[in-house]
Amino acid sequence: MVFQNEEYEMSAFKGLLTSDVGLMSLAVLLFMFGMGGFYVRYFLRHMREDERRARGQH
């Protein structure tokens, strides 16, 4: 059985937005990307603070 690419993609997208499992998957993905962004920002900020402290001590 061969699927048309566009039909398959639309079916997957429709399933993502309409089923309970799809919505929960979308929520988890959004949460994980948000958490990843938070940690990147957090680590970069603390690395800059440590660099400023190290320069101030010399």
N, C-alpha and C positions, 0 to 999 in steps of 0.2 A: 504494500500500500504506500503510495507516494503522496505526500502532502504538498500543497502549494505553499510556498514560503510565506506569502502575505497572510494567507488564511491561518496558518499555524501561529504566526506572530500575533495576530489579532485575537486568536483564541486564548493564547497564553496571557495576553494583556487583559482581556475580559475576565479571565479566571482570577487574575491577580486582584482586580478591583471589585469583583462581585462575590467571591466565595469567602467564607469565614477564614479558611486556611490562608488564602491569598492576602486578605487584609491584615491578618496577624503577621505574615511574612513581611509585608510592606512596613508595618509598624516596627518590627524588629530591625529591618534594614535601616530605616530612618533613625532609630535610636542608636544603632551601632555607628553610623556615619557621624551623628551628632557627638557621641562620646569620643570618637576618634579625633574630631575637630577640636573638642575641648582639651584633650590631652596634648595635642600638638601645640596649641596656644599656651597651655600651662607650662610645658617643658621649655618652650622657647623663651617665655618670660623669665623663668627661673634661671636659665642658662645666661641670659643677659644680666640678670641681677648678680649672679656669681662672678661674671666677668668684670662688672663694675666694682664689686668688692675687692677683687684681686688687684685691679689697677690702683685702687685707693690705698692699699696696704704697702705698695712699693714706693 
